[in-house]
Amino acid sequence: MPGSPGTLAHVRVSAARPDPATGPAGVRLDMPATARVRLDVIDVAGRVVREIDAGRLASGAHDLVWDGRDREGRTSPAGIYRLRVRVGADGSARRVVRLD
């Protein structure tokens, strides 16, 4: 239901930081209520290179961090990525540049 507590209409998602990044990068969420959260890392071709299931997060501030690796544990190459935060069925993305 649009605008219900726990959806992105009520969740604040920061810009990706650091940007650019040579190591881990992430976003900060400010959650008004408990909700299931996932972070997808997407490359410029639209491929999901990593899925990070944060589980159910309580209200308050939370940091979601991508360690710079793909789902097989390999270091991802330099490039532009989107960090897509999913809260319930809603999604919001922030851009991050990864350097070598």
C-alpha positions in Angstrom: 0.0 0.0 0.0 1.7 3.3 -1.1 2.7 5.5 1.8 2.2 2.9 4.5 4.7 2.9 7.3 7.9 1.1 6.4 7.7 1.9 2.7 10.2 4.2 0.9 7.7 7.0 1.0 8.6 7.2 4.7 12.2 5.9 4.7 15.0 8.4 4.2 17.9 7.0 2.1 21.2 9.0 2.1 23.5 9.5 -0.8 26.0 6.7 -1.3 29.2 7.2 0.7 32.0 7.4 0.2 31.6 8.4 -3.5 33.9 7.7 -5.2 34.9 4.5 -3.3 38.0 2.4 -3.3 36.7 0.0 -0.7 33.3 -0.5 1.0 30.5 1.9 0.1 27.0 2.2 1.5 23.9 4.2 2.4 22.2 5.2 5.6 18.5 4.5 6.2 16.3 6.3 8.6 13.4 3.8 9.2 10.1 5.0 10.9 9.0 1.4 11.5 10.2 -2.2 11.3 10.4 -3.5 7.7 12.3 -6.0 5.6 15.2 -4.4 3.8 17.5 -5.6 1.0 20.4 -3.8 -0.8 21.0 -4.8 -4.5 24.2 -3.7 -6.2 23.6 -3.2 -9.9 26.2 -2.5 -12.6 25.8 -0.2 -15.6 24.6 -3.1 -17.8 21.7 -3.6 -15.3 23.0 -6.8 -13.9 22.6 -7.5 -10.2 26.2 -8.2 -9.0 25.3 -8.6 -5.3 22.3 -9.0 -3.1 22.5 -8.1 0.5 19.6 -9.2 2.6 19.5 -7.0 5.7 16.5 -8.8 7.1 13.9 -7.1 9.2 15.2 -3.8 10.5 13.7 -1.9 13.5 12.9 1.8 13.4 15.9 4.1 13.6 19.1 4.6 11.6 20.8 1.8 9.9 23.9 1.6 7.6 23.8 -0.8 4.6 27.3 -1.5 3.3 28.5 -3.2 0.2 32.1 -4.5 0.6 32.9 -4.0 -3.1 32.6 -7.7 -4.0 30.3 -9.7 -6.2 28.2 -12.7 -5.1 31.1 -15.0 -5.7 33.3 -12.9 -3.4 35.5 -11.4 -6.2 36.4 -7.8 -6.1 34.1 -5.8 -8.5 35.9 -3.8 -11.2 36.0 0.0 -11.2 32.9 1.5 -12.6 29.5 3.1 -11.9 27.1 1.1 -9.8 23.6 1.6 -8.3 22.9 0.7 -4.7 19.2 -0.1 -4.8 17.5 -0.2 -1.4 14.4 -2.3 -1.3 11.9 -1.8 1.6 9.0 -4.2 1.2 8.0 -3.9 -2.5 9.4 -0.4 -2.9 12.9 0.5 -4.3 15.1 3.5 -4.4 18.6 3.7 -5.9 21.7 5.8 -5.2 24.7 5.9 -7.6 28.3 5.2 -6.5 31.5 5.2 -8.4 34.0 2.4 -7.6 37.7 3.1 -8.2 40.6 0.6 -8.3 
